[in-house]
Amino acid sequence: MTDLPRRAVTRTAKLASLPLAFAGRTALGFGKRVGGRPAEIVAAEMQARTAEQLFRVLGELKGGAMKFGQALSIFEAAMPEELAGPYRATLTKLQDAAPPMPTATVHKVLAAELGPQWRRRFKEFDETPAAAASIGQVHRAVWKDGRQVAVKVQYPGAGDALISDFTQVARVGRVAAGWIPGLDIKPILEELKARIVEELNYTLEAESQTQFADAFRDDPVFVVPEVVIATPHLIVSEWLEGVALSKLIATGTPEERNLGARRYLEFLLAGPARAGLLHADPHPGNYRLTPDGRFGILDFGAVKRLPDGMPPEIGRLLTLALQNDADGVVAGLREEGFIKASIDIDGRALLDYLAPFLEPARHTTWTFSRVWMRELFAHVNDVRRPQWSLGLKLNLPPEYLLIHRVWLGGIGVLCQIEGEVPVLEVLAEWLPDFDVASLDYIEWVDEDGEPVEP
C-alpha cells in the first residue's frame, strides 16, 4: 500500500544520520578554521552541505519525514536555490506518485469507521480514488440522500508512522540551530508536533471545516463544502466542483489568473477575520474556481486558530516598514520575539533586507511573477551579500510558525498564478491595524483618474 508504517529500522537510520553528519562537519569546519580559512566561508560551506543532506534525506522519505520537510520549507529563504529546488521537486514527485490503498483496505477502514453495513450509507461509491496524498486518499461517492460527496479515508498506520518520524526528525533541531544563530528551534518543534498531531485527527479537521463553512455559508464570493459525517479516520463532505488553482496555473486565461490570485490572497486574510481560523495549507490543489464563479476551499487539516483574527501587530509592523521607520520596526520585532535580546541588528540594514518582500505593498496593484520570486530568493540566498547573514539573525516565534509558513507558501502560489492583484485594497480590507491612509507615497485615483481618499 505505502511505505508509511514499514521499514522502520531503515527510516530511523536515515533520519538519525542527520545530526551525526552535522557533528562531523562541525569538526571538519573547526579544523579548517584552525588552518586559516575565513570563518564566514567555512560556516557557509557547512550550512550548505548540511542543508543538502537534510533535504536529500527528508525528500527520500514519506510520512512524518516528508511532512516535516514541507514545514521546513519556511527556511528555504536561507538556502541556495540549487539545494532547495531539487528538494521541492522530490517532494512533488512523492506526492504525485502516492500509491493508492488496495480496495480491500479501503473497505476495511470504511467498515471500522461507519460499521459493517457502510454501503447502506451510499447510493454509489467509486472504488478508484479521485486524489491521493501523504496520509490519506479521497473517493467520490453519492450519499444516501443523493448528494455528491467526497470520502476522505486515512491510511491505516499513518498516525504511528508520522509520530515516529517526527520523533526522529526533531533531532534535526540541533542542526537547524547551528545554521541560524538567531533561531530558537525548540518551541518551534513543539508547536509543529502539536499541529501534526491535530492533522491526523479527522474529527478535529471536520470541526475546522464546519467552522469555515458556517462563517462563509451562502457567501457570494467564497464556498466551503459542508461536512456530512466525520470520524477520527474518515470525513464525508459535499463534493465541490471547480477548476483547481493548480490547473489554472497551467492553462488559465489572464482574467482567470487575476481573479484566482485576488481571491486566494483575500481568503488567506478573510479566514481569520470571519472564521477565527487561518487555512494553513497553501497548496494550489486545495483551492478552485467553481462553475458559479465563487472561490472554493478544500482540506482543513492544517489550520491556525486565531479567535481574535490575524494579530494586529502584523498590520502595525507592515505599516511602519512601509513608512521606512527602521527603529519602530526593530522595536516591534523585538517585542514580538522575532529578534532575540542577545541579537544586535542594524535597523536600516533590516529594512534593506525586507525591501523586496514589501514591494507589492508599495503599489496599488502588483503582478506576482516567477521572475520577481527568483529575484526575491536571489536577494536573500546569496551568501556573499550582507543580507544573507542578517536573515540568520531573525527568530521565528512559535505562535507565528503557521502564519509565516502560509505567508511564504502563499507568495509562492501567487507567483505561480502570475495574476495582477490590488494588494493594498485587499490588505486595507482584511489586515487589522494596517494603516493604508498613512502611506503618502500612494496616489489614489478613481476610474476617471481623479484623486480620491483611500
PyMOL commands that set and color helices and strands:
alter all, ss='L'
color gray80, all
select helices_A, chain A and resi 8-34+39-60+63-78+81-96+103-114+118-121+158-169+172-179+185-200+202-216+245-251+254-275+284-286+312-322+326-336+347-362+370-381+386-391+398-417+423-430+436-438
alter helices_A, ss='H'
color red, helices_A
select strands_A, chain A and resi 122-125+131-132+136-143+148-154+222-223+227-231+234-238+243-244+277-279+287-289+295-297+303-305+366-367+420-421
alter strands_A, ss='S'
color yellow, strands_A
deselect
rebuild
show_as cartoon
